[in-house]
Amino acid sequence: TILLAGLLLMPVIVSATDSKGEVRKLAERPQVRAALDHLIEMEDELLADLVELTEIPAPPFGEGPRGERFAEMLSEAGLTDITTDEAGNVIGRRPGRDGSRVVALTAHLDTVFPIETDVTVRIEGDTYTAPGVGDNTRGVVVLLGILRALEQADVETTADVLFIGNTGEEGLGDLRGVKHLFRDDGPQIDALIAIDGGRTERLVYGGVGSHRYRIAFKGPGGHSWGAFGTANPHHALGRAIEEFTRAAPQVTADGEKTSFNVGRIGGGTSINSVPFESWMEVDMRSGSQDKLDAIDALLQAAVQDALREENEARTRGEPLTVDVERVGKRPAAKGNREADLVQRAAAAIAWAGIEPDYRISSTDANHPISIGVPAITLSRGGISRDAHAPAESWENRDSHLALHIALLTLLAEAGMAR
């Protein structure tokens, strides 16, 4: 807020009406119309890219080969400033007119599937079936399409644009790629547009946070008969799960949605052996950091209570110990639906004849939003089905709409020099 000549001047905010006018004027410019047309004309090329990239495995922490091919494709599309950082992020810079601002357009390279997964693409009509074909290989292809359209139409932006294939979005990757981008000595990024997720109208403006743990109770073990009375790690694990699930509704029953899940458990050697280890992996999520912290505290208390109770119940042997390892932390990020970037994206979606569906979700946008950098996640388009399943598929239905929306949002945010 500025006081000038006795008048109180409020900060300039792009209203929904202003954003719609801005996007409409952009779409009417001859070069932008040409770029939008190119995105339709290159459909076959993009579908070929989808098959090629999908068939390069990109498991968590194994994105390297796909990243190398993506870097080659950026070069083939016209970029010359292409680097791969320590986290495996592939970054191609398209210089703007002045470069005072930098807008990142990003899609994650990784899928949830292990390296041995058969990723051969099956094509039936307009449907492409393979693990990872939608989430998020199609997102990576969207970046390539937009870059090629800008190059072919000779569109110059005011801001520099970074085309980034980032790592570590899925599973235990814990957003390592995007977190690395925003390290203290990382590249300048003033706004980030991520491409991920299915329905074209989806506009993610806030982040669902998650805390993830691997918890392991450990003890001496022994024979089920001969060592009876020894503290049992499985029994302690059961106590912890029971107490946690009984207490969790204190947090989850009302207010902003908060979830918890014991996703994996393991340990033990045989039916007639007291296990020497029992472990579980736990995922908790919320759009509210306070509620996420609250349910986390309940889990920690349940684990310590279970350890104490099992040790008190033993009649022989050494006490159990417990290791609590945090294996993932995504910040809950309160987005602002009225922020300029969000309004520009909403205007682009409306321009395409669709009603924007404002959502919060767990995406690469979580981290920048949490540190105050404008960020959103837009759809990769088409129809995605069975994400994270071996029968995952992506249907090429009106997929150009998502490309148009992403292009117009990018140009509105980066500015068009000519």
Disulfide bonds with the S-S distance in Angstrom:
none
